[in-house]
Amino acid sequence: LDRAREQGLALTGEKGLLGQLTKMVLESALEGEITDHLGYEKHERSGSASNARNGSRTKTVLTDIGPVPIEVPRDRDGSFQPQIVRKHQRRLTGVDELVLSLSARGLTHGDISAHLA
C-alpha cells in the first residue's frame, strides 16, 4: 500500500490497486475452474481428451469499486460454465471486501483464488 501511494496509484477507481488485485484473483480462480473442468493444467498435453482450452474473451464486470476488465478462459466445445463469474453475469458484489480482507491477512492471490474456489 505504501509503495502504491509513493507511485501515485489510487486504491480504488479505474486502474486502482484494489481493481488490479480483484482482476488477478478472479482470473486465477477462473483458470483453476477451467483446469478442473478439462482435467489438465495449462500448457500440458490433454492426452486423449477431445476438449481443450481455446483462448479467452474479455469481459468487464461491475464491482463495488468500479468496472474491472477480466479475461475469461474458453474451451473448444463450449461446455465450460464458470462459477465465480457466471456466463452473462455483469455485476459482482461482495467479492471486493473478501479479496481485500484476505489480502490484508497476507494471503497471496493464489491462496485467495483457492479459497474462493
Rosetta silent file (secondary structure, phi, psi, omega in degrees, C-alpha in Angstrom):
SEQUENCE: LDRAREQGLALTGEKGLLGQLTKMVLESALEGEITDHLGYEKHERSGSASNARNGSRTKTVLTDIGPVPIEVPRDRDGSFQPQIVRKHQRRLTGVDELVLSLSARGLTHGDISAHLA
SCORE:     score description
SCORE:     0.000 S_00000001
   1 L     0.000  -41.786  179.007    0.000    0.000    0.000 S_00000001
   2 H   -63.911  -41.143  178.394    2.834    2.372    0.842 S_00000001
   3 H   -62.403  -39.885  179.346    4.547    1.582   -2.455 S_00000001
   4 H   -64.374  -40.335  178.536    1.294    2.257   -4.311 S_00000001
   5 H   -65.408  -41.245  178.893    0.928    5.622   -2.587 S_00000001
   6 H   -61.364  -35.626 -179.650    4.519    6.535   -3.432 S_00000001
   7 L   -84.683   -2.398  178.967    3.845    5.734   -7.096 S_00000001
   8 L    79.720   18.973 -179.405    0.627    7.758   -7.049 S_00000001
   9 L   -85.417  126.850  179.822   -1.583    4.688   -7.558 S_00000001
  10 L   -75.201  155.252  178.327   -5.096    5.090   -6.186 S_00000001
  11 L   -75.363  -41.711  179.593   -6.678    2.394   -4.042 S_00000001
  12 L  -119.643 -179.789  179.333   -9.988    2.469   -5.922 S_00000001
  13 L    91.192 -179.095 -178.568  -11.168    3.707   -9.289 S_00000001
  14 L   -62.646  129.026 -177.998  -10.049    2.838  -12.789 S_00000001
  15 L    62.672   23.441  177.606   -6.657    1.072  -12.697 S_00000001
  16 L   -77.086  165.172 -177.217   -6.658    1.311   -8.900 S_00000001
  17 H   -60.754  -44.448 -179.395   -4.793   -1.136   -6.674 S_00000001
  18 H   -66.298  -36.623  176.939   -7.938   -2.889   -5.440 S_00000001
  19 H   -64.752  -41.268  178.681   -9.229   -3.295   -9.007 S_00000001
  20 H   -65.817  -40.770  178.889   -5.942   -4.857  -10.121 S_00000001
  21 H   -65.538  -42.511  177.792   -5.948   -7.234   -7.161 S_00000001
  22 H   -61.352  -42.536  178.579   -9.567   -8.208   -7.861 S_00000001
  23 H   -59.839  -48.384 -179.403   -8.695   -8.829  -11.520 S_00000001
  24 H   -61.427  -42.417 -178.465   -5.753  -11.101  -10.606 S_00000001
  25 H   -66.877  -46.451 -179.222   -7.811  -13.086   -8.112 S_00000001
  26 H   -63.052  -43.724 -179.689  -10.794  -13.559  -10.435 S_00000001
  27 H   -66.601  -37.269  176.362   -8.614  -14.593  -13.373 S_00000001
  28 H   -64.665  -41.851  178.646   -6.663  -17.055  -11.195 S_00000001
  29 H   -64.870  -40.507  178.531   -9.913  -18.557   -9.925 S_00000001
  30 H   -65.250  -38.044  176.347  -11.258  -18.856  -13.488 S_00000001
  31 H   -63.652  -40.026  176.828   -8.036  -20.596  -14.591 S_00000001
  32 H   -63.574  -39.242  178.967   -8.468  -23.022  -11.702 S_00000001
  33 H   -64.402  -44.243 -178.547  -12.055  -23.683  -12.738 S_00000001
  34 H   -71.089  -30.989  175.691  -11.172  -24.465  -16.350 S_00000001
  35 H   -63.689  -44.463  176.654   -8.301  -26.686  -15.204 S_00000001
  36 H   -62.777  -40.714 -178.213  -10.759  -28.674  -13.067 S_00000001
  37 H   -64.488  -44.586 -176.053  -13.234  -28.779  -15.957 S_00000001
  38 H   -84.951  -26.671  177.893  -10.713  -30.020  -18.528 S_00000001
  39 L    88.406   12.694  175.795   -8.702  -32.228  -16.175 S_00000001
  40 L  -150.880  154.295 -178.974   -5.228  -30.964  -17.064 S_00000001
  41 L   -73.397  159.770  176.475   -3.029  -27.964  -16.286 S_00000001
  42 L   -62.197  140.545 -179.886   -2.396  -25.118  -18.706 S_00000001
  43 L    72.471    9.712  172.262    0.414  -25.890  -21.194 S_00000001
  44 L   -99.460  157.960  175.660    0.116  -29.645  -20.612 S_00000001
  45 L   -74.662  141.204 -176.345   -0.984  -32.057  -23.280 S_00000001
  46 L   -80.596   -6.816 -179.835   -4.605  -33.007  -22.932 S_00000001
  47 L    72.059 -128.220 -177.117   -3.960  -36.645  -23.792 S_00000001
  48 L   -90.415    0.729 -178.292   -6.993  -38.341  -25.246 S_00000001
  49 L   -67.540  136.739  179.637   -9.418  -35.574  -24.253 S_00000001
  50 L   -84.362  -22.597 -179.711  -11.269  -34.077  -27.200 S_00000001
  51 L   -92.142  145.765 -178.845  -11.949  -30.778  -25.436 S_00000001
  52 L  -148.810  167.709  175.203   -9.138  -28.245  -24.951 S_00000001
  53 E   -62.325  147.882 -178.857   -8.511  -24.643  -23.990 S_00000001
  54 E  -140.548   53.649  177.995   -9.467  -22.181  -26.695 S_00000001
  55 E    75.718 -153.233 -179.300   -8.124  -18.810  -25.624 S_00000001
  56 E  -150.927  169.664  175.359  -10.131  -16.327  -23.632 S_00000001
  57 E  -129.964  150.643  179.964  -12.564  -13.492  -24.026 S_00000001
  58 E   -86.068  138.197  179.120  -12.597  -10.100  -22.375 S_00000001
  59 E  -142.975  138.622  176.636  -15.433   -9.285  -20.039 S_00000001
  60 E  -107.457  122.090  177.713  -15.986   -6.257  -17.829 S_00000001
  61 E  -106.599  143.544  178.930  -17.681   -6.903  -14.511 S_00000001
  62 E   -93.394  123.017 -179.718  -19.103   -4.138  -12.356 S_00000001
  63 E  -118.048  178.350  178.968  -17.930   -4.309   -8.762 S_00000001
  64 L   -64.843  -23.058 -178.646  -18.361   -2.102   -5.716 S_00000001
  65 L   -97.553   -2.541 -179.965  -15.077   -0.381   -6.591 S_00000001
  66 E   126.094 -177.499 -179.628  -15.894    0.147  -10.260 S_00000001
  67 E   -70.698  138.602  179.058  -15.609   -1.758  -13.548 S_00000001
  68 E  -127.211  114.740  176.877  -12.949   -4.484  -13.680 S_00000001
  69 E   -78.823  131.476  179.457  -11.939   -5.951  -17.074 S_00000001
  70 E  -130.372  159.583  174.899  -11.131   -9.678  -16.850 S_00000001
  71 E  -104.018  118.725 -179.454  -10.103  -12.430  -19.258 S_00000001
  72 E  -101.386  120.398 -179.343  -12.466  -15.419  -19.115 S_00000001
  73 E   -68.002  153.469  178.898  -10.974  -18.679  -20.466 S_00000001
  74 E  -125.406  160.992  172.070  -12.896  -20.712  -23.060 S_00000001
  75 E  -120.781  162.903 -173.273  -12.911  -24.322  -24.165 S_00000001
  76 L   -64.220  -40.481 -176.506  -13.396  -25.676  -27.670 S_00000001
  77 L   -92.416    3.156  174.909  -16.770  -27.329  -27.237 S_00000001
  78 L    72.654   18.855 -177.992  -18.271  -24.514  -25.135 S_00000001
  79 L   -89.799   -7.405 -179.131  -19.132  -26.735  -22.172 S_00000001
  80 L   -72.148  121.045  178.614  -17.155  -24.693  -19.604 S_00000001
  81 L  -116.780   93.554 -178.458  -19.565  -22.998  -17.174 S_00000001
  82 L   -61.969  147.097 -178.288  -17.581  -20.700  -14.840 S_00000001
  83 L  -104.792  -35.719 -177.009  -18.925  -20.379  -11.304 S_00000001
  84 L   -68.396  -39.431  172.997  -17.033  -17.409   -9.825 S_00000001
  85 L  -133.078   97.997 -174.706  -18.218  -15.150  -12.668 S_00000001
  86 L   -68.478  160.548  175.679  -21.053  -16.910  -14.435 S_00000001
  87 L   -58.922  140.187  179.001  -21.867  -16.501  -18.117 S_00000001
  88 L    69.473    1.345  177.758  -23.861  -13.321  -18.790 S_00000001
  89 L   -81.452  130.793 -178.928  -23.149  -12.059  -15.255 S_00000001
  90 L  -116.252  -19.182 -174.785  -22.081   -8.429  -15.257 S_00000001
  91 E  -117.255  130.885  175.015  -22.332   -7.452  -11.598 S_00000001
  92 L  -120.591  129.836  176.190  -20.263   -8.785   -8.696 S_00000001
  93 L  -125.994  143.851  177.300  -20.987   -7.763   -5.144 S_00000001
  94 L    86.596  -18.688 -178.428  -19.122   -8.711   -2.015 S_00000001
  95 H   -68.268  -37.600 -177.796  -16.029  -10.033   -3.819 S_00000001
  96 H   -59.810  -45.819 -179.264  -14.103   -6.808   -3.224 S_00000001
  97 H   -64.621  -38.988  179.624  -14.470   -6.989    0.550 S_00000001
  98 H   -65.720  -45.276  179.347  -13.464  -10.643    0.561 S_00000001
  99 H   -62.638  -46.082 -179.338  -10.376  -10.024   -1.590 S_00000001
 100 H   -63.621  -42.790  179.631   -9.336   -7.038    0.499 S_00000001
 101 H   -63.064  -46.664 -178.264   -9.880   -8.905    3.767 S_00000001
 102 H   -69.469  -36.804  179.158   -7.928  -11.966    2.671 S_00000001
 103 H   -71.562  -31.000  176.705   -5.071   -9.951    1.164 S_00000001
 104 H   -65.622  -25.602  178.073   -4.827   -7.887    4.350 S_00000001
 105 L   -83.746    1.702  174.896   -4.206  -11.157    6.187 S_00000001
 106 L    92.738    9.940  178.411   -1.164  -11.770    3.995 S_00000001
 107 L   -76.055  144.712  175.171   -2.593  -14.351    1.600 S_00000001
 108 L   -76.811  166.767  179.725   -1.224  -14.410   -1.937 S_00000001
 109 H   -66.268  -26.806  175.082   -3.624  -14.014   -4.862 S_00000001
 110 H   -67.663  -40.800  176.979   -3.199  -17.772   -5.497 S_00000001
 111 H   -64.423  -40.281  179.578   -4.252  -18.526   -1.906 S_00000001
 112 H   -66.013  -41.381  178.094   -7.246  -16.213   -2.268 S_00000001
 113 H   -61.256  -42.882  178.554   -8.246  -17.909   -5.544 S_00000001
 114 H   -63.102  -39.213  178.151   -8.034  -21.308   -3.868 S_00000001
 115 H   -64.226  -42.923  179.273  -10.193  -20.024   -1.020 S_00000001
 116 H   -65.367  -37.775  179.909  -12.823  -18.682   -3.449 S_00000001
 117 L   -66.961    0.000    0.000  -12.831  -21.964   -5.365 S_00000001
